[in-house]
Amino acid sequence: MVLFLFPAGALLLRTTFFKDLREPLPVWKGLTGWGWWVGAALIVAVPTITYFWFQHWSDDNLKPTAWWPQSITNGIMTWAVLNGLISLGLFLLWHFLVNRKAGATFANYGLTWSSQRTMWAKIGKSALLATTIMVGAYLLLAFSDWAFKTDFRIWVLAVKLMTSLQFRIFLTYLLPFTFFFLVLSMVLQGQMRFEGTPSLRRAMLVNVGLLVVGFVLLILFQYIPLLTGGTLALSAESLLSIVAFQFVPLMAIVALIATYFYRKTGHIYVGAFMNAILITWIIVAGTATQFAL
């Protein structure tokens, strides 16, 4: 299913309707030298340091309701939105205090177009393309369920069909996750992109590393004491530690999608919208619902 996303998107971008989304990469205005490494350290450290903290804040302050009825999803959403706000704040400080003096505009980050008259139409078409690709992925899952009576899963990670209730819940969580993935894509492609045009493979691997290394270190921190005869390093965090295993493959997929479709379109929107749909779908369909009308 994941492999399907890339050729499906590439083929749709060749069609008459979507081909105007294919644009060259904007002029590079990102971090370089030691500044890039500071940015990389923040991307690795902040999400993992806040992983337990923000989700427990959600447990205390964002109880399941008819609007957001899944406690685990509420915790992940809170973690995502707060990390998005931190990243957005740091990004804007860097832009207005440093990078704007070097001539950078939001177009250099893949956010805007040279013609503002077409901007909202292009964003809408990007959302339509992302939705079309993800509908195709969902149909693959539906076919697997119909033909083989199985969903897509490996170990603790499962991609499941949604019930009608879960689809309604999916829609309510989609907006905050979209915010997170827009900010994340802006940081990866606008701030952390290397100067010049490195190979797609290199760009993908670097972005996978930025998003995955922190969670790998978090899992090692938790489980090495357990595997050497003791308990989890933070023994009260057993459930969220299991959830953290899923972040490794999912954040790798997020990085691949964001990078590939940024290279194809020169903007962050298609990849960010695809990631928001995919991750919200996976979380909502695989999580218990505590409150439903």
N, C-alpha and C positions, 0 to 999 in steps of 0.2 A: 504493500500500500504506500509506504513512504517513497519507494523508488518510482512509483507511478506519478507522483506529484511533479517531478522535474520534467520528464518528456511531455506530460499533458500540458503543463504551463508553456513550454517552449513551442509546442504545436499551436496552441491557442494564440500565442503572440504572433504567429505568422498569418492569422486570419485577417481579413479586411477590417473587421470590427475592432480588433484589439491591437493591430500592428502599430498604431500611433503611440502606444505606450512604450515601444522600444526606442530608447534614446541612449546616447553615449553617456559615460560617467561624467559627473561634474568635475570641474577643476578641483584638484586636491587642496585642502586647507586644514589638514588634521595635525595631530600631535607628532612630534619627532623627538629623537634622542631620549634623554632622561625623562622628559615629560610623558612620553609614550609609556615608559615602564611604570611611572607613578599611576597613570590611568589604568594600566593593566592590573596593578596591585589592588587598586580600589575596586575594580570590577570583580576580581577574585574574592576579595576579603569582605566587602560590605554585605553582599547577599548571604554569605554563610554565617557571618557573625550575627546577623539579625534574624536568621532562619527560625530559631526557637523563640526568640524574644517577641517578634512581631506576631507570630501565630498564637502565642499565649495571651498577648494583648487582645487579640481578636476573641479568644475564648472568654475573656472577662468582660468585653465591651460590645461584642457583636454577636448576640445570641441568634440562633436560627429564627427566621420570621417567614411569613408567606412569600415575601419578595426574595430573600436570600435564605433558603431553607436548609442548607447543608453546612454543618459546622466545620468539617475539614476543608471544604471549598472556601468557606468564609475566611479561614486562617490563611490559606494560600493566596486568596485574593488580597487580603490585608497586607501580607508580606510583599506581594507584587506591586500594589499601589504605592505603599510607603517607599519601597525601593525605587519605584519610578519617580516619585517626587524628589527623593534624594538625588538621583541621577540627573533629573531635569534641572534642579537647582545648581548642582555643580557644573553642568554643561552650560547653562546660561551665564554663570559667573565667568567661566573660561571664555565664552564667546564675547561678552560685552567688555570685559576687562582686558583681554589679551588678543583674541583672534580677530575681532572686528578691526583692530588697528592694522592688521596685516591684510585687510581688504576682504575678509570673509563675509559672506552673506548666507542666509538660510538655504539658498540654492546650492551652495557648496556642500551642504549636508544631505542633499537629496530630499529636501522638504518642499521646495517651491519650484515653480517653472518661470522661465524668462517672461512669459506672457501670463499675467495674473488673470486675464479673462478666461483662460482655459483651465485654471488650477482646479476648481471644484468639479468640473466635468472630468478631468483626468483622475482625481481622487475617487469619484464615483465609479468610473470605469475600472479603476484598480480594485475597488471593493467587489465589483461584479465579476471580474476575472478570478479573484481569490475565491469567491463563493462558488463559481462554476467548477473550479479545480477540486474544491473540497467536497462538493456534491458528488463528483466522480469518485473520489476516495470513499465516500460513504456508501455509494452503490456497490463498490467492490466488497465492502464489509457485508452489505445486505445479501449479495450473491453468495458469499462464503457461508453466511448463516442459513440461507435457503438450501444450498446444494450440499453442504458438508456438516451442517448443524454445529458450527463452531465460529467463534469470533476470532479476532487477532490478539494473541497474548503470548507473553514469555515471562515466566516467573511472576513477579509482583506487578508487572506492567500489562494492562489489558486495554484494548480498544474495543468498545462494546457499542451495540446499537442503543439508541435512546428510545425510551417510551415517550408517549405524548406529554406526560407530566415533565419528564426530564428535558424535553425539547423546550417547553415553556421556561423551565428553570435555566437552561442554557442561554436563552435570550436575555435573561436578567443579569447574568454574570458576564456576558460578552463585552459590554462597554468598558468596565474597569480593566479587564484583561487586554482589550484593544489599546487602551491608554498605555499600559505597561510595555507592550510589544512595540508600539510606535516609538516610545522613548528609548527602549533598548536598541532598536534598529538604528535610530539616529545616532546613538553613541557609538555603536559598532562601525557603522558605515561612514559617519561624518567625522568622528573624532579619532577613532582607532584605525582607520584605513591607512595602509602604507602609502607613501609617496610613489608616484608612478602607477603602473598597472601590473602588479604581481600576478602570477598565474592564479586561475580560479581555485585550483587545488590548494595552493599555499594559503590563499585568503580564507578558504573554508576551514582548513586545519587550524589556523591561528584563532579564528573566532570560536571554533569548537573548544579549543584549549581555554580561552578566556571564560567561557560559560560553564565549563565542566570541572576544571581543576579544583575550584573551591569546594564543590560538593564531594569530589573524590577524597579530598583531605578531611572533610567533615566526617565522612563515613569511616575512614581509617582511624581518625581520632576516637570515634565511638566504639569501633569493633575490635581494634587490636587488643585492648585490655580484656575484652570478652574472650577472644580466641586464644589468648595466652593464659587462660585459667581464672580470670576474674569476672567482673561484670562490665556492662557498658560504662564508658567514662562518665556519662551523665545518665545514671540508671533510670531516672524518671522520664526519660525521653525515648522510650522504646518505640511507641507508635510513630512519632514523627521521624525517627531514624529509619524505620521501614519505608515511610513515604519518601525519604531523601534518596533512596536507591532509584526511584523512578525519575528523579530530576536528572540523573546522569544521562540516560538515553534521550529523554525528552529535550533537555537543553542542547544536546548535540544536534538533534533534528532541527530545533529552532535555529541554531546557528547556520546550518546547511541551507535551510529554506531562505533565511534572511539574506545570506550572502549571494546565493544563486540568483534570486530574483532582483536583487539590487544590481547585479552585473547585467541582467537582461534588460532592465528598465531605466537604470540611472536614478531611481527614486526608491524610497523605503516602503512605499505603501502596500504593494502587492504582497511582499514577504511578511510584513507586519500583520496584515489582515488575515493571511493564511495561518500564521502562527496563533493568532488570537482564536480563530475558529477551531483549529485542531486541538489546542491545549484545553480550551474551555469544554469542548466536546468530550475529550478523554476524561477530564476530572469529574465533570457532572455525571457522565454515564457510569463511572466506576465508584461513585461515592454514595454513602447512605444519605437518605433524605430524612431529616428530623421533624419537618413541619410542612404539612401540605393541606390545602383546602380540598 
